[in-house]
Amino acid sequence: MSRAPALMVRTTDALHHACGVLATAPTAMLDTEFMRESTYFPQLCLVQIATPNALWLFDPLAVELSPLWATLNARTAPLVLHAAEQDLELMYQAAHTVPPILRDSQIAAAFLGMGDQIGYGNLVQHLLGITLDKSQSRTNWAHRPLSEAQQRYAADDVHYLALIYPALRQRLAECGRLAWFEEDCAALSNTQRFEPQTSGLWRRVRGQQLLRPTQRRVLQAIALWREQWARQLDLPRRWVLSDEQALELANSRGFRADIVSRSQNARHTLSPEQIQDLRATVDRARQLPLDDSPEWHSNSRLDPDTTALLALMQTKVAALSRALGISASLLATMDDLQKLIAAPTAPGKLNQGWRGEVVGAPLKALLP
């Protein structure tokens, strides 16, 4: 595949022309560049797309990209990405949906025994023997105009993807894992993971494992309050309230305004109204009865029989991993095993699809 020149798309006319070509292209590779250091939501700065005969750099700071999202979402051919999660988050944020047929080269590499999360540069090096330029990996993508070095770096991310993806797909077909790969990639189109999460936010707070269950319940209320304000203000959650402040509040007998009024950083200071809202949130959480949900308990002890069965299952998964030449975590996680023990016939990863046959069936044979 010869290298197509990277065409910068910064006008409506250029955008519509590119979308017309993209609509009928048999394959398309996509990557994005974004900034997230000072915001809650990632700020899209560039979209790179390559087809067999074209390579575009779409500038969302110069032209509104709604026609591009509509074109991508209407495609009936796969859209290929590498480590797709953050790119898809940006697309969902812009269009409230993602394309229906997605493929991820990182997942393909995992099924070929190259590790669960191989980086794009390492994958290009492994398959093509080419070392990518990393000099722009920390660059400011919001700055304009983009330099030639920035544009070439961005273009590389889809140019080489267009070269390695067919090779990955061919290898998957040869070893009989193409259907496994496509099944796992189908889950990429599920947009539920991009919806706001309300449960388990306390687990994201560094140091939460030191708290008692009653304190974790309060911490969850604080974490939810922080998440809502971070989204509303479009600020990193730890700029709104640091983990240290959240832990101190959860660990205090009563609400202490001095904890939140003192500035942990110079980038955001809570208003008196926000502090009062946080006080009310903490007070309500302390008055709620504590249920016996495992949500508030960490490292719950398993009974000896379950512990022994989990160890036996892990040994089986490790044996399957060695036989197939792929990582054990790709086959089944500890959470998958515990769910299978708790409900052997319930819908789940180990009771459906390729995992149901390859992993689930031999594991269920171990159940008492």
Protein Blocks (a to p, Z undefined) as FASTA:
>chain_A
ZZddddddfbfklmmmmmmmmmmpmbdcddddddfklcfbdcdfbdcdddfkbccdddfk
lbccklmmmmmmmpcbdcddehkllmmmmmmmmnopacfbdcdfklmmmmnonojklcfk
lmmmmmnopacdfklmmccfkbccddfklmmmmmmmmmmmmmmmmmmmmmmmmnopmmmm
mmmmmmmmpmklmpccfehklmmpghklmpcfklmmmmmmmmmmmmmmmmmnopafklmp
cfklmmmmmmpmbdcfklmmpcfbfkbccdfklmmmmmmmmmmmmmpccdfbfklpghia
cdfklmmmmmmmmmmmmmmmmmnopafklmocfklmmmmmmmmmbgcfklgcjllmmmmm
mmmmmpZZ
